[in-house]
Amino acid sequence: MSKIIRVKEQETVNLAVDMRKDFGMFQVEARVYLMVEKVPTDIRDVYLYDISDTTLTFYVNNKECLYKGFQELYTKLHGENAFDKFEDTCIAEFEKVSVSPKYPDVEALDVATSERILSEYLESGKVSTLSSEEKELLYTSDWMAINLAKPAGLSRLIRREELPNSLNPDGKAYTHKVLDVGAFCYINH
């Protein structure tokens, strides 16, 4: 019988954060579901946040309303499409403040530190890359690498391409986000 060897362990935490905002006559309560994943770096403890869903519950004079009823009331008071804009704004606000002080967000780092962390991660040997000769592109589909590029000010290196997944290169191409690793190396060396 062969021995099982632990290859790696990644710290991931699932959170559900409940928040409430008072608008006077009505209130909005949100539950933000998110995953927090520790970035494997020696530079400092930081985490990436992946929000999977946000649900809103509406209250009038602190009494819970049916979603559809509040939507109709808001639309009658503020006009067509006003509710959708209001809901989108609420979700964005709640998601922005869902970051836990217990898990420092990589997005709060300065650009230089974020870039050093991305560089360290890409050079760690843990990131699978593939090359597309047709597109002249060395890329990775690695979620963490893609999300580390944003706070490093390198969003321009994230592209949507029809390519095989670098993490599971079965040869099938599909459209997904990739990080242009070749351009990152060119910029940083």
Backbone torsions as a table, in degrees:
resi	resn	phi	psi	omega
1	MET	NA	135.5	-177.9
2	SER	-84.0	153.2	-178.0
3	LYS	-87.1	140.2	176.7
4	ILE	-89.0	128.3	-179.4
5	ILE	-114.2	125.8	177.3
6	ARG	-72.2	121.5	-176.5
7	VAL	-87.9	-46.4	177.5
8	LYS	-159.0	160.9	177.4
9	GLU	-134.2	124.3	-178.6
10	GLN	-113.2	127.3	179.9
11	GLU	-79.6	119.8	178.4
12	THR	-134.2	137.2	-179.1
13	VAL	-125.6	133.8	173.4
14	ASN	-99.1	131.1	-179.6
15	LEU	-124.8	149.4	167.6
16	ALA	-126.6	114.5	-175.5
17	VAL	-107.8	123.1	178.6
18	ASP	-101.2	133.3	-179.8
19	MET	-141.7	160.9	179.7
20	ARG	-142.1	141.9	176.7
21	LYS	-129.0	132.7	-178.1
22	ASP	-98.8	123.7	178.0
23	PHE	-104.3	15.7	-178.2
24	GLY	97.2	-96.3	-178.5
25	MET	-71.9	-24.3	178.2
26	PHE	-135.8	162.3	-178.9
27	GLN	-130.6	154.9	177.1
28	VAL	-126.5	129.9	176.8
29	GLU	-112.8	138.0	-179.7
30	ALA	-125.6	147.8	167.7
31	ARG	-123.6	119.0	179.7
32	VAL	-105.6	122.7	177.6
33	TYR	-98.8	126.0	-178.4
34	LEU	-149.0	157.7	175.5
35	MET	-111.4	136.7	178.6
36	VAL	-117.7	123.9	-177.6
37	GLU	-122.3	129.8	-179.3
38	LYS	-72.0	133.9	177.3
39	VAL	-81.9	125.5	-179.4
40	PRO	-75.8	93.5	-179.0
41	THR	-145.2	151.2	175.6
42	ASP	-93.0	-6.3	-175.3
43	ILE	-70.3	-49.0	174.4
44	ARG	-173.5	161.3	-179.9
45	ASP	-74.6	115.6	175.3
46	VAL	-141.8	160.2	-174.6
47	TYR	-133.1	152.5	171.7
48	LEU	-103.3	139.7	179.3
49	TYR	-106.9	133.9	176.1
50	ASP	-126.6	105.2	-178.8
51	ILE	-83.9	123.2	-178.1
52	SER	-96.6	-28.8	-178.3
53	ASP	-165.7	151.6	173.0
54	THR	-136.3	125.7	178.1
55	THR	-112.5	143.8	179.3
56	LEU	-116.8	142.2	172.9
57	THR	-125.9	135.0	-175.7
58	PHE	-108.7	144.5	-179.3
59	TYR	-131.1	139.9	171.2
60	VAL	-117.1	124.0	-175.1
61	ASN	50.8	43.5	177.8
62	ASN	65.1	18.9	175.5
63	LYS	-114.3	129.5	-176.8
64	GLU	-61.8	137.6	179.6
65	CYS	-109.0	157.0	168.0
66	LEU	-69.2	141.5	-178.9
67	TYR	-55.0	-51.5	-177.2
68	LYS	-61.3	-39.7	179.6
69	GLY	-64.2	-43.5	178.7
70	PHE	-67.0	-38.6	178.6
71	GLN	-60.4	-45.5	179.4
72	GLU	-64.3	-44.8	179.0
73	LEU	-60.6	-47.1	-178.5
74	TYR	-63.2	-40.9	179.3
75	THR	-65.9	-40.9	178.2
76	LYS	-64.6	-35.9	-179.3
77	LEU	-78.2	-35.8	-170.1
78	HIS	-118.8	-2.7	175.2
79	GLY	98.7	169.5	-178.9
80	GLU	-58.7	138.9	178.6
81	ASN	68.5	-4.5	-179.5
82	ALA	-65.6	-37.8	-178.5
83	PHE	-65.3	-43.4	-179.7
84	ASP	-59.4	-42.9	178.6
85	LYS	-64.9	-43.4	179.1
86	PHE	-61.4	-46.8	-179.2
87	GLU	-62.1	-45.0	178.5
88	ASP	-60.9	-41.7	178.8
89	THR	-64.2	-44.0	178.7
90	CYS	-61.2	-47.1	-179.2
91	ILE	-59.8	-45.8	179.7
92	ALA	-60.4	-43.4	179.5
93	GLU	-63.6	-47.2	-178.9
94	PHE	-64.5	-42.2	-179.6
95	GLU	-64.6	-36.5	-179.2
96	LYS	-64.1	-36.2	-177.8
97	VAL	-96.4	8.5	-179.4
98	SER	-79.8	-6.0	179.3
99	VAL	-64.3	131.6	-178.6
100	SER	-92.6	134.5	177.2
101	PRO	-62.5	-19.9	178.2
102	LYS	-68.8	-25.9	-178.0
103	TYR	-125.1	89.3	-176.7
104	PRO	-57.8	128.6	-175.9
105	ASP	-79.7	132.2	178.3
106	VAL	-59.9	-26.5	179.9
107	GLU	-64.2	-20.4	-178.5
108	ALA	-86.0	-5.8	-179.6
109	LEU	-77.0	157.7	173.6
110	ASP	-73.0	162.2	-174.2
111	VAL	-59.9	-43.6	-177.1
112	ALA	-62.8	-43.9	178.8
113	THR	-66.2	-41.8	178.3
114	SER	-61.1	-40.9	-179.8
115	GLU	-66.3	-39.5	177.8
116	ARG	-64.0	-40.3	179.0
117	ILE	-65.5	-43.3	177.9
118	LEU	-61.7	-44.5	-179.9
119	SER	-60.8	-46.5	178.7
120	GLU	-60.1	-42.3	-179.3
121	TYR	-64.7	-44.9	-179.4
122	LEU	-66.3	-32.7	-178.5
123	GLU	-85.8	-4.0	-175.6
124	SER	-70.5	-16.0	-176.4
125	GLY	84.0	2.0	-178.7
126	LYS	-93.9	-5.0	-174.5
127	VAL	-104.6	121.3	177.9
128	SER	-79.4	133.9	176.0
129	THR	-125.4	155.3	174.4
130	LEU	-132.2	160.0	178.6
131	SER	-118.2	136.9	174.4
132	SER	-116.0	105.8	-179.8
133	GLU	-65.2	-37.5	-179.9
134	GLU	-58.7	-41.8	-178.2
135	LYS	-98.1	2.6	-177.0
136	GLU	48.3	60.0	-170.7
137	LEU	-141.9	126.9	167.6
138	LEU	-102.0	120.2	-169.9
139	TYR	-140.1	165.6	170.2
140	THR	-133.2	148.8	174.7
141	SER	-101.0	6.7	-175.6
142	ASP	-61.1	120.7	-176.7
143	TRP	-57.6	-44.3	-176.7
144	MET	-67.1	-43.7	179.2
145	ALA	-60.3	-43.6	179.9
146	ILE	-61.9	-43.6	-177.6
147	ASN	-77.2	-21.0	173.5
148	LEU	-76.1	-25.6	-179.1
149	ALA	-67.7	-31.0	-176.9
150	LYS	-62.6	-56.1	-179.7
151	PRO	-69.2	-15.7	177.0
152	ALA	-81.1	2.6	178.9
153	GLY	75.5	24.2	-175.0
154	LEU	-117.3	32.0	178.9
155	SER	-58.2	-27.2	-179.5
156	ARG	-65.5	-16.2	179.0
157	LEU	-90.7	-1.3	177.3
158	ILE	-95.4	124.9	-176.7
159	ARG	-130.2	155.3	171.1
160	ARG	-100.1	116.2	-176.4
161	GLU	-134.0	152.7	173.3
162	GLU	-92.2	98.0	-175.0
163	LEU	-146.7	161.5	171.9
164	PRO	-65.9	153.2	177.6
165	ASN	-73.1	127.8	-178.0
166	SER	-69.6	-19.3	-179.1
167	LEU	-83.8	-22.9	-179.1
168	ASN	-146.2	71.2	-172.6
169	PRO	-73.9	81.6	178.6
170	ASP	-87.1	3.4	178.1
171	GLY	91.1	-16.8	-179.6
172	LYS	-79.2	127.5	178.9
173	ALA	-93.7	141.1	173.1
174	TYR	-149.3	159.7	-177.3
175	THR	-80.5	122.8	178.9
176	HIS	-158.5	170.4	179.4
177	LYS	-77.2	137.6	174.3
178	VAL	-135.2	156.5	174.8
179	LEU	-105.0	127.4	178.4
180	ASP	-75.7	91.0	-176.9
181	VAL	-68.2	-36.2	178.7
182	GLY	-59.1	-44.9	179.2
183	ALA	-66.5	-37.4	178.5
184	PHE	-62.3	-45.9	179.6
185	CYS	-62.9	-38.5	179.8
186	TYR	-65.0	-42.4	-179.4
187	ILE	-65.4	-38.4	-171.7
188	ASN	-96.6	1.1	-180.0
189	HIS	-132.4	NA	NA
